[in-house]
Amino acid sequence: MHLFGHDWGLFGTKGFFLSGTTYDVGVFALFLFQMVFMDTAATIPTGSMAERWKFSSFVIFGFFMAMVVYPLFGNWVWGGGWLSKLGTNFGLGHGHVDFAGSSVVHMVGGVAALAGAMVLGPRIGKYTRDGKPVAMPGHHIPMALLGTFILAFGWFGFNAGSSLAGTDLRISVVAVNTMLASATGALSAMIYVWVRYGKPDPSMLANGMLAGLVAITAPCAFVNSVGAAIIGGIAGILVVVSVYFVERTMKVDDPVGAFSVHGVNGAWGVISLGLFADGTYGDAWNGVPGTVTGLLYGGGASQLFAQTIGTATCFIFVFAAFYAFFKIQNAISPIRVSAEVEMAGLDIPEMGVLAYPDFPLSTNTTVASSAGGVTDAAGSLALKTSAAEG
């Protein structure tokens, strides 16, 4: 689109099904890399909508994320789209810069998670009649911590691999900064929770590590070690504050803090680049001569302004798209399981198998009925109790 004397790239027009001129080894390699990035964004909402989301609805959501929302915003930032051209068109630094996806991947997934959780509503028994949240602890904290460490290890491919060239020695800076931010994120979250609530909650420690990783994903190649540590440390505190704000003030039930980890700290990550980029990397990034330099290193406010525009655009576009999507999908066919299925567990009704077949559900549980549902006397009692309490 040509507007205000400039070209605004809105979406790609070739390469569908990897055909034509895109039948190329380089394009195929980049496609595989981007597919995994998109998969990350699509997986994030499963945390905010856990324990009550229909699997069939998730499958349809996956197509919408993969075919519409992620490619569009990804094009705007990484495909020569209008956000990447804020520098060449309007002199705003190097345009919206995101090295490995704090906005394109994590904020997209986190904001989608918020929209989905709002449409879906809280889990049964999460809030009392007067609106007070009820703690619903996870069933396996060691498993959650193992998953966190696996993610942390994978992040070195996520961030360092985004250099896309084995000859770019900046990969060492990216890797070290990734490690530092994850450590300071975990540490600051642990200390904050310990001081304020009296105990170092391991689940919050895990979220703090992930928050640090999410935040450093955008600026990892552009900041020094001190900046990386500060960015991660702030992220660890942000995620704790956000989790309680979303749960207690917004009254949105997000079981794993997906929006706080990925949405809030995805935003912080791209904003932090506009502050902490030290001017040692990024010459000609997005077609702008010179290195990427943030406000705190003498670069002025232009790069920070470009990062802010990209952040606001991401939130507005993704939230509007997914809130409308979930509303329409829910109007056509409910996206939430029935109360009986939610109380008994989604394993058999939704997937046909038990996640933990060796764990007895209760002494009086009938796992599957002839209609494919679940009946559970203990679950029925719990359902009535939670309904009575609010």
Secondary structure as GFF3:
##gff-version 3
##sequence-region A 1 390
A	DSSP	beta_strand	2	3	.	.	.	ID=ss1
A	DSSP	beta_strand	6	7	.	.	.	ID=ss2
A	DSSP	three_ten_helix	16	18	.	.	.	ID=ss3
A	DSSP	three_ten_helix	20	22	.	.	.	ID=ss4
A	DSSP	alpha_helix	25	43	.	.	.	ID=ss5
A	DSSP	alpha_helix	45	48	.	.	.	ID=ss6
A	DSSP	alpha_helix	55	64	.	.	.	ID=ss7
A	DSSP	pi_helix	65	69	.	.	.	ID=ss8
A	DSSP	alpha_helix	70	78	.	.	.	ID=ss9
A	DSSP	alpha_helix	86	90	.	.	.	ID=ss10
A	DSSP	pi_helix	102	107	.	.	.	ID=ss11
A	DSSP	alpha_helix	108	120	.	.	.	ID=ss12
A	DSSP	alpha_helix	141	160	.	.	.	ID=ss13
A	DSSP	three_ten_helix	161	163	.	.	.	ID=ss14
A	DSSP	alpha_helix	171	197	.	.	.	ID=ss15
A	DSSP	alpha_helix	202	216	.	.	.	ID=ss16
A	DSSP	alpha_helix	225	244	.	.	.	ID=ss17
A	DSSP	pi_helix	245	249	.	.	.	ID=ss18
A	DSSP	alpha_helix	258	258	.	.	.	ID=ss19
A	DSSP	pi_helix	259	264	.	.	.	ID=ss20
A	DSSP	alpha_helix	265	276	.	.	.	ID=ss21
A	DSSP	three_ten_helix	285	287	.	.	.	ID=ss22
A	DSSP	three_ten_helix	295	297	.	.	.	ID=ss23
A	DSSP	alpha_helix	302	332	.	.	.	ID=ss24
A	DSSP	alpha_helix	339	344	.	.	.	ID=ss25
A	DSSP	pi_helix	347	351	.	.	.	ID=ss26
A	DSSP	beta_strand	365	366	.	.	.	ID=ss27
A	DSSP	beta_strand	375	376	.	.	.	ID=ss28
A	DSSP	alpha_helix	377	389	.	.	.	ID=ss29
###
